[in-house]
Amino acid sequence: MGEFSRIVGVFFEPKKAFEDIAKRPGWFVPMALVILSAIAVTVVIGQHIGWERVFRHQAETNARMQQLSPEQREQTVAMQVKFAAIGGIVGAIVIVPIYCLIVAAVLLGIVAGILSAPIKFKQALAAVCYGGLPALVSSLLVIVVMFLKNPDDFNLSNPLAFNVGAFLDPQASSKFVYSLATSIDLFAFWMILLVATGLKAAGGKKLSFGGALFAVLLPWAVVVLIKASFSGMFS
């Protein structure tokens, strides 16, 4: 399969696509596409919404920001606006590769170390990178939402209504519950299933899909609980 066929296959024939990816694992193209999509969202936010509007909205809804004096809030917002655009672009270029490498290493440790499946690091990294391609759809939808909604109503923290948190009031709900709810997300589960499919393809007969799914869900659940706990502690 060519690179274009692989990318299309991840969305429409994931089992076939990941079987080919497992034989000839690669990671650069899908990673580059995800980075570019994140940069595109950053640019559109700056041009269409405006970073000052975004951060002022967050300041109005953040309890900790409300505890600051008006002068301190203005200084904080000004600092956020100053570094938002360049920070978003640099963050996408740096954080996405680091994230993929860490996740691939963790999954390899679980699959190869605990489940004893003969998977190589490059195969795990390819499964993570290709499994993250639904982020392209998510980024596109975020951009569409930005143009359809009133800029004042755009919520950077939760721009799409594809998670349980979108149906909760962030001010009325506990931060722990709200963080958990936002993690119960359609795109997150889509990517989890794709990465598990990629690991299963790489592991062959020595790894069941259930085992591959467990390998992905376990660290995801740990991270979600840690994130929710910190949200509850520091709210």
Residue, then its C-alpha position, 0 to 999 in steps of 0.5 A: m500500500g502507498e502512503f495515501s492508501r494507508i492513511v485512507g485505510v486507517f479510516f475505512e479499512p483499519k485492519k487491512a491498513f495496519e497489517d500493511i503498516a506492521k510489515r513496513p512500519g513508518w511514522f513520519v507522514p502521520m505525525a507530520l499531518v497531526i502536527l500541521s493540523a494542530i498548527a492550523v487550529t492555532v493559526v485560525i484561533g489567532q486570526h478568527i477568534g483572537w487569543e485575547r478574547v480566548f484568554r479573557h473568557q478563560a479568566e472570567t470562568n476560572a476560579r483561581m484567576q478570579q482570586l487575583s487582583p484586576e491588575q494581576r489578571e490583566q498582566t496574566v492575560a497579556m502574558q498569555v496572549k504574547f506567547a500563545a501563537i508561537g507557543g502553540i506552533v512550537g508546542a505542536i512541533v515539539i510536544v506531538p513527537i515527544y508524546c508519540l515516543i513516550v506512548a509508544a515506549v509505554l505500550l511496548g513495555i506492556v505488550a512486549g514485557i507483560l503480554s510477551a508479544p513480539i513487537k518492535f518499538k518502530q511498530a508500536l510507534a507506527a501504531v501510535c502515529y497512524g492511530g492518532l490520525p482522527a486528530l485530523v478530523s477533530s482539528l477540521l471540526v474545531i476550525v468549522v465550529m470556530f467559523l459557525k459559532n459566535p467568537d465570544d461563545f468559542n470554548l478553547s478548553n472543550p470546543l467540540a460536543f463529542n464528550v460527556g463534559a460538553f453536557l455538564d456545567p463546568q462551574a456547577s460540576s466538581k472539577f474532578v467529575y468534569s475532567l473525567a467527563t471530558s475524557i470520555d470522548l468519542f475521538a479518544f475512544w476512536m484513537i484507542l481502538l485504532v492503536a489497539t488494531g495497530l498493536k494487534a496487527a504487529g503482534g500477530k497470533k501471539l497478541s489478541f485484540g483484547g490484549a492489545l486493547f487492554a494495553v492501550l486502555l490501562p495507561w489511558a485510564v491511569v492518565v485520566l485519573i491522575k489528570a482528574s485528581f489534579s483538577g480536583m486538588f487545584s481547583 
